[in-house]
Amino acid sequence: MCGFIGEIRNRDVKKVDSMVWEKALEAIHHRGPDSTGNFEDKHVQLGFKRLSIIDIEQGHQPLSYMDRYHIVFNGEIYNYLELRETLLQQGFSFQTHSDTEVILAMYAWKGSKCVIDLRGMFAFAIWDQQEEVLFAARDGFGIKPFYYSESNERLSFASELKSIASSVMHEDISDEAIQHYLTYQYVPEPYALSKNIKKLKPGHFLIKRPNEAATIQCYYKKTFQPTNGSVDHYTKEIRAVLEDSVEKHMRSDVPVGAFLSSGIDSTSIVALAKQHNPQLKTFTVGFETEGFSEIDIAKDTAEQLEVENIHKVITPEEFIQELPTIIWHMDDPVADPAAVPLYFVAKEASKHVKVVLSGEGADELFGGYNIYREPLALQWFNYIPQPLKSLVNKTASLLPEGIKGRSYLLRGTTPLTERYVGNAKILSEQEKKQLFLPYHPMNRYTKITKDLYEQAAYYQETTKMQYIDLNTWLPGDILVKADRMTMAHSIELRVPFLDKDVFEVARKLPDSVKIANGTTKYVLREAMKPVIPASVLQRKKLGFPVPIRHWLRNELYDWAHRLINESQTDGIFNKNYVFSLLEEHSQGKKDNSRKLWVILCFMLWHSIYVENTLQQYKDFNIEQAYYNNQKKVITSSHSF
């Protein structure tokens, strides 16, 4: 796991200033504190920060091959030993035992088609000095990041956005990206908040030659193709492919641990990993607030699996102290509260190991989100004529929010393409009109998912929802926070569920074995029955619960009020509307916590990247604020 920066210049263009280069490289020091490397010639400059995992002694980067190919690579290729053997048979030779050199040899052999054979997580750039062409690629799920910016002079690229733009000017911010962020709680790919920066999409590669525009091509598409098979057949396939994936994800020259929560995903990974390392260390975090901690459950699971569990309770003080740093690490804001416990569990793990396994991706592949059951609950609406549906929808929309049955009627009479855009749908278009001053009706939330729904037209509805999440929520939210929160503490996170061989099995599953027997991930639960505790199999998913709703009414109320008041976003947001959301929430009239969190995270991002005030909101006395807020509540209660 590492970080890189790079540029390919058009002819007769000077290289970037050395001080700017060094600053850009040091901005991602956390991604690779073990060593620094550089390469340059008349067209290209490559910089690298290494976190040593495989071939610690010889795997330094940028790495050169045959005095022609030069690479910077972030990630791991889990089938590199098998590929190396094939390459040796083809007559290729190696100077190291690293997976990085295997990529170079594969490219020398197959060119751009080399990516098809790679099983792993990766973002890399290869400079072919002889042909004067840059080839860059990103893995099929988007586990590893790749940002780029192209101008008339050069194409710049990096593992993190902050290496391309350490600060952002007001006029550089994309209004369209903000508008989508307010729906999704993250900036959907390929957008970034900075107008001139993009993300290379998962499963795509980029080719750039001096004095020619970059071209981008898709090499891997995640499609579903359900088959007719028995549950027993599917469980055997799933178990076998997961065992193989975990075995390969355990390949490392440094210690490997695992995150452990209360659910089946992480428990499955831990149970399978323990077969290869009985001394496996596991890591868990939770909060003091009742109902917002997985520690006790994780401890019990660890005892049953006979592995060590290291855990930590996060206080509100620690939460607010680290939040600006968390937002800085995110690049663009990701307003998923689960990022915070992930940051702290990674911090705890970094004291003991250099690599951790985690369960990301299981929900998207095997149908794990409760909302995937929604089509079953709404299926009787399919028998209602469309004119009557429209009437019911219009009538339900006139009912006050909170009236029992209103939401059900609205969802049942709204097409899936309108009601489902992924796991998070924070602010409605009407709410964004009131909040977001540059709102534009052409940038509705469905703009992001329209093409995806067309591609998934023949899937069943649950599979359509999975397809949307695989292409939006997974790379935009889940994997961004997983990468940034672990790399913030210089540890490598590996996700055995997000393996292309695992997906080849998952893509064949019909909805009937994913959403069955009143549960989710039914066939995965059946597959893992022999290896995980029975108590875990039917447990409801918590997913790093965070007490944002409680804290914004108490401990974080004054902090939020101050941030809204001082934020220099008056040209972006209607602050009166934001204050009204906060007051409604603090008085218990509505739960506006997720809406507020999306806005507050953006304001904090703006403070850090535009206003350049990283420290300002870390110096906050949460105990005094909590005391003042409690005093305010007591006073107001006596005024009636």
N, C-alpha and C positions, 0 to 999 in steps of 0.2 A: 504494500500500500504506500503510495507516494503522491507527489504533486509535481506538476511540470508547467512551464511556460514556454512559449515559442513564437517565432515570427518568420514568415517567408516574404521577402521584399521583391517588389518589381524591379526591373533592371534600372541601374543608375540611381537607386534610392539608398540613402545613407542608413546605416543601422541605428537602432534606438540608442539614446544617450545611456552611457554605462551606469550612471547613478539611478536613472529611471529603471533600468533593467534589474539592478541589484535590489531596489526597493520592491519591485514586483515579485521577485523571487523570494525575498524575505517575508513577504505578506503571507506566504503559504509554508513557512518554516514548520508549523505544527503538523503538516502532512508528512514531513520527512526530516526529522531532526538528526538522523544518523550521519548523513553526508550530503554534500552539495556538488553538483557537476555542471559543466557548460561545454557546448560545442558551437563553433561558428565557421561559416565559409562566406563566400561573396554574396550569397542569397539568403542564407538561413542562419538563425540563431536559436539554440535550444538550451533551456535551463532546467535543472532537476533537483528536487529535494527527496532524499531516499529514506524510507522506513524499511530497514533490512529484515526480510522474512525468509526468502529463499536464497540459497548460495550467498551467505553473508559476506564471505571473503572476496568473491569475484564478481558479484552481480551489480557492479556500480553502473550508473547511467549519467549522461547519455552513453549508450553502448553502440559500438560500431561492429560491422560484420563485412568481411571480404573487402575492407578498405573502400566500401561503396555505400553501404546502407547504415543509417544512423537513427537511433530510436530513443524516444522518451515514452515510458509506459507506466500507467497507473492501474494496478489490479493484480489478479492472479489467474493463470491458466491452469486449470485443475487436471487436464489430460496432457500436460506437457511431457511427462515421461513416456507416454504412449506415442505421442507425436515425434519425440526425439528419436525413438527407436525406428520409426518409419523413415525419418530423414536420414539417419545413419545408413539404412539400407539403400537409400537413393544416392548415397555418396557424399552427403554433406558432413562436415566436421564441425566440432565445437571446441571453444576455448574455456567455456564456463559450464556450470551445471544449473544455470538459471532458466526460468521459463521465458525470460526476456529474449535470450538468444534464439530460443525456439521460434518465437514470433518472427524474428528477422529471417531465419532460415526458411520458414514457411512462405514469407513474402518473396524471398529470392526464388523460390520454387514455383509458386502459384500466383504471384502478383496479388491483385485485389481479392481474388477468390480465397485467399488464405483465411479470411475471417469466418468462412463457413465451417471450417474444421475446429475452430477454437471453442473450447468448453470452459467458460469461466466468466469473470467480470473484468471489464477492461475499457480503458480509453487510452489511445496511443497515437503517436504521430511518427511516421517513418520518412526520412529524407533520403531519396535515391540521388546520390551526388552525380552519378554518371548520366542519368536521364533528366536530371534537374526537375524532379516532380516530388511533391509532398503528398503522402497518403496518410489520412487520419481516419480512425474508426472508433465506434462506441458499441458496447455490448448490446445484445438484443432486448434486454429488459431495462437498460438505463441505470444499472447499479452504480456505475462510475460516471462522473460528470465530465463534460467537454464544452467549454464556452469558446466562442470565436467572434471576431469583429473584422470586417473587410472594408478597406478604404481604397482610394485610388493608388496609394503607395504600397500597402502591405496587407497581409492577413495575419492578425495576432490571435493566439489561442492560449488557453490556460485551463487548469483543473478547477480554478475558482474565479468567479467574476471579479473579485477584488484585485486580482493581479492585472486585469485589463483596465479596470476603472476603480481606483482606490476611493475616489469620491465622485459624486454625481452633481451636475448642475441642474437647477430647476427645469431649464428648457430641454434637458436631455431625457427627462422622465416621460415614459409612454403613457398617455392617458388611457389608451385601449388596454394596456397591460394592467393598470390599476383597476379598471372597471371589471375585468375578468377576475382579478385577485379578490375583489369584494364578494364575488359569488363563490369562488372555489377555495379560498383561504390560502392559496398559493398562486404563483404565476404560471399558467399552463405553458408547456413547451410548444413551439420553440421560442416563445416570447421571453424577454427579460424586462425588468423595469426600465433599464437603460435602452433607449431607442436603437442604438447602433450595435448592440450586443445580442447575440442569439445563442441558443443551445443546439448542438448537434443532436438530432433525435435518436432515440434508441434504435439499434438495428440499421444504422445508416453509416456510410463512409463518405469522406470528402477528399477530393483531388484538386490540387492547386499547383499551377506552374507559373513562373515569373511572367508578368505581363499578360496573363490570362485570368479571367474570372474563375473563382472556385466553382466546381460542380459537385452536387450532392446526389447520392443514390441510395436507395433502400436495398439491403441485402437479406434482411430477415423480418418476416411478418408473423405475428402471433395470431394464428387463426384456430378456430375450433372445428372439430369434425367428429361429432358424437357417433359412437358405434353401439350396436346391440350386443351387450355382454352381461354375464351374471355378476352379482356383487362379489362372489367368491373369486372370479377371474380378475376383476379390477383390484381387489384388495391384495392379491398376490403380486400383481404388477407394481402397485404403488409401494408396497413394502420393499420389494427387490430394488426398485430404482432409487428409493430414498436411502436405503442402506449403502448403495453404491455411491450416491452423491455425498453423503456424510463422510464416508471413508475418504473420498478424494478431497473434500473440503478440510480434512484434518491434516493434509500434507503441509508440513511447515518445519523450519529449522529453529523455531522459537516456540515457547509454551502457548497452548491454545486453551481458552476457557469458553464459557457460554452464558448468555443472558437467560434467566429463568423467571417467568411470570406465573400466572395462575392457570394459563390455558394450555390447550392441546399442542399448539404449534411449537413453542419453545420446549415443552416437556418432551415431545417426540424427538426433537433434535438432541436434547441432553441424553435421553435414553439410548439413542443410537450412537452418540459420540462416546458415551461411557464404555461401550464395547471395545473401543480402540484405546481409551485412556481411563482406567479405573480411578485415577487420581484427579479427574476433571474438577476444576473449580467453577462454580456458578455464581451469578451476581444478580441481586434484586434490590429495588428501592421502593419506598412508599412514603405516604404523608401521615402527619399526626391526626388529621381530620378523620373521624370515624367513617368507614365505608370507602376510603380512598387509599387503601394499602393492600398490596398483594404479598407482603412479607410473610405473614403467618402461613398462608397457603403454600407459598414457594418453599418455605422451610420444611413444611410437612412433606411436600413432594420430593424435595432433596433427600430427606431422611429415608423415604421409601425407595428411592433410586440409589441410595447409598453413595451420594456425592456431597462434597462440601458446598455450603451456601454462605456467601458473604453478602451482607445486606446493610442498608443505610436508610434512616428516616430523614426526609428533606423538610426543613423548617421554612415557614414563610419568609424569614429573614434571608436565608440562603437563596431562596427562589428569586426574590427581587434583586438581590445583590448580583446574581449571575445573569439575569435576563438580558441586560445590554450586551454582554459578551456573547450570549447565545444568538442574539439577533445579528451581531457582527459576523459570526461564523456562518450564518445561513446564506449570506450574499443577498439575494432577494428575500423578503420576509416570507416565512411559512408560519401561519398563525395556528398551527396544530399544537394545543397544549401538551400533547404527549411528547413533544420535543424536549421539554424541560426534564422530566424524569429520565429520558434517554441520555441527556447530557450528564446527569449525575451518576447514573449507573455505569456509563463509560468511564467517568472520572474514577470511580471506585475500582473498576476492572483494571484500569491502567496501572494500578499499584502492584498488580500481581501477574498480568499476562500482556502479551503484545498482539494477540489475535483472539477474537471472540466470534462464536457462532450465534446466529439469531434466527427467529422464525418468520421474518418478513416474507410475504408472497404467498403463504399458504391460503389465506382468505381469497385472494384473487384467482388462484389456480383451482381450488377445490370447493369454492362456493361457501365461504365462511361468514359473510356478513349477514346479520339478521334481516336486513332490508332485501336481501335476495329472495326471501320468502314472500315478499309483498305481492308479486303476481298471483300467487295462490290465493291470498286473502281477497284480491280484487277481481278474481276471474269471473264472478257472476255478472259484473258490469258489461262483459262482452256480449251479453244477450239483450242489452238495452239498445233500442234504436238511437242513432246518432242525434236526431233532433231532441229527443227526450234527455239524452246525456247532456246536451248543451244547456237545456233548461235547468236541470239539476245543478250543474256547475255554476251557472249564473246565480241561482237562488242561494246555494251554499256560500258563495263568495260574499253575499250580503249579510250573512250571519256574523255576529261579533266573534272575534278570536277567543278561543277557550271554550266555546260552546261544544258540548259533547257531540261527536259525529261529524262536525264541520270538516275536519281534516280528512276523514275517511271518504266523505262524499267528493271532496275536491280531488283527492288522489285518484279515486275510481273513475272520475269523468275527465281526467287529464291524460293525454297520450303519454306513453313512456318516454318518448323523445323530448317532451316538455318537462316532465316531472323529475326525470332522473339524469343528472349530469355528473354523477359520481358520489362518493361517500359524503362529501360536504357540499351543501348548498346553503350558504349563509344568508346573504341578503337578496331579497327579491328585486325585480326590476323597479317596482314602485318605490321600494325603500332606497334603492340606489339613486333614483331621481331626486329624492329629498336630501340625500346625503352628499352625493358626488357632484360637485359643481360643473366639471367638464363632461357630464354624462352625455352619451351619444346613443340614440336608439338603434343605430346600425351595429353596435357592438354588444348585442344581447348575448347572454350566456350560451345559448344554443349554437352560436357561431363556432365554438370550440368542438362540439360533439356532432355537428351535422354530418360531416363526411364519415365519421366513425359509425354512425347509425346506418348510413347508406351501405357501408361495407358489411355490416352485421344484419342486413335486412332479413336474411333467411334463418337466423338463429331463433331459438326459443327465448322468451323474455328474460329469464334468469341469466342465460348465456350472453344475451345482449348487454346486460348490466355488468357482467364480468369483463366483457370486451371493452366497455367504456372505461372501467377502472384500470384495466391492464395498460391502457394507452394514455390515461390522464392522471388519475389519483396515485397509482403506483410510482411512476417516475417523477411526478410533480410534488408529491407530499411524502409518502412513505420512505422512498429511497433517498430523497434529499436530506431529510432529517437524520436518517440512519447514517449516511456518509458524513455529514458535517458534524454531528454530535460525537461520533467516535473519533474522527480525525482531529477534532478540537483537542483531544487528549492523546493524539499520536498512537492510536491503536487501530488495527485492521478489523473491520466487520465483514463476516462472510455469511451468505444467505443460501443454505443448501436447497431450499425449496425453489429458488429462482435459478434453476439449472435447466438447460435446454432439453436434457434427457428426461427430467422430471416433467417438464411441460409436454413432451411428446406423449406421455401417459395421461396427464390431466386433460389435454385437449380432446381426448376421445370419450370423456365421461358424459353421459346424458344427464339432464337435469334431475331425472328420477333417482339417481344415486347420490347426488350432491345435496339436494333439499328433500329429505325423506325422514319418516318417523318423527316428525315434529321437531327436527333439529337441522343444523347446518353441517357442512363437511361430513356428511354421514359416512361416506365410503372411506374417507381418511380415518375417521374414528374406528371403523371396523378394521382397517389395515393395521392400526397401531395398538389394538387391544392387547396383543400378547406382550408388549414391551413397556406400556405406561400404566401407572396406577389407575384402578377403576374409578377412583374419586375424581380424576381429571376428565374422564371421557365425556361426561354430560354437564360439566361445569359451564356456566354462562361466561361469555367473553367479556373481560373488563377493558383490556387494551390500554394500560398505563393511565388509569383514571387520575384526573387532576382537579383539585377543589377550586377551580376558577370561580364558579358560581358563588360559592360561600365567601371567598376572599374579596371579590369585588364589592360585596356588601359590607365588608368589615375591614380586614387588614389592608387591602389594596385600594380602598375607596379614595383616600386622600392622594395616594400616588397617581391613580388614574385621573383624578380631577386636575391635579397639577400638570400632568403630561398633556392633557387636552388643552388646558389653558395656555401653556407655554409653547406648544408645538407651532412651528412656522408653516402650518398647512392650511392657512385661512383661504388660500386660493384654490384649494383642492376639496376641502370638506366644509359643509355647513355645520359649524361647531355648535350652534344652538340645538340642532338635531342630535348631535352626539351627546351633549349634556342632558338632553331629555331622555335618551336611552339609559344613561347612567343613573339618573334620578329615579326613573321607573324601576330600574333593577334594584337600587339600594333600598327602596321602599317596599320591595316585594310584590309590586304590581305585575311585573312580567319577568321572565328569565331572559334577559338580553345579553347574557354572559358571552356567548360565542360571537355575536355581532360586535360587541364591545371589544372583544379580544382581537378580532381581525383589524379593527380600526386602531387600537392601541399599539399593536405590533407594527403596523405601517408607520404610525407616528414615531415610534421608537427607531425604526429603520431610517426614517427621514432625519431624525435628530442625529443619528450616527453618520450616515453617508452623505447627507446634504448639508446639514447644519454643523457637522463635525464636533459633536458634543457627546462623545462616548461615555465619559465619566459622570455626566450631569445627573442621570437618574439612578446611579448606583449609590449616591450619597443621600440615602433616604432613611429616616428613622422610623422603621415600621412599627416599633413598640409604641412610640408616642402617637403616631397616626392612628393606631388601633384604639388607644386610650381616648383620644379626642373623638373618634367616631362613636365609640360606645357611650361617651358622655353626651354626644349629640342625640343619640337614639333615646337615652334615658330622659333627657330634657324634653324631647318632642313627645314622648309618651305621656308625660305629666301635663302636657298643654291641652289635652282634650277635656 
